[in-house]
Amino acid sequence: GEKMRIAADGNVGIGTTAPDFELDVAGHIGMDGNLYHNGDHNTFVGFTGADTITLRTGGADALVLSSAQAATFSGAVTITDENLLFSLGYGVRFSDANTRIYTNQETPEDLIIEADQDLHLTPDGSILIPDDVKLKIGSGGDLQLQHSSDHSYIENSTGHLYINNHGE
């Protein structure tokens, strides 16, 4: 049967006799390089290594997918669907130079936020902070709580510290 057609409107069909686009392929396409945007040679979808797919825009890799089941994003990732739910799994980390947010297998119910020091938020509402790290409360860190292996401290720099007991 017919393998390729050039239609009267100039559309080319491979594996189809009625091409809808300038190039319309009915079947698999094999390629060893990149699929470029015309007139913009630093924007492409490409096969950039063994089992690696890259989406490059403006000369920068915006998304890299690898066979290690890793996705590397360059720049901010924005999710605009408020109903979107996704599962991250154990050990998934969002990183910049100083901050990570993740869960782990030892305490999968904890959300761990690291910003130079560990901060654990647990399902029961507890906040766990390592010894010798200050918890600063208030926009200026006016109230500080700190615990070491042998002492606990409450520091207040606003002038008055009130402790109220409203129970029996």
Secondary structure, 3 states (H helix, E strand, C coil): CCCEEECCCCCEEECCCCCCCCEEECCCCCCCCEEEECCEEEEEEEEEECCEEEEEECCEEEEEEECCCCEEECCCCCCCCCCCCCCCCCCCCEECCCEEEECCCCCCCCEEEEECCEEEECCCCCEECCCCCCEEECCCCCEEEEECCCCEEEEECCCCCCCCCCCC
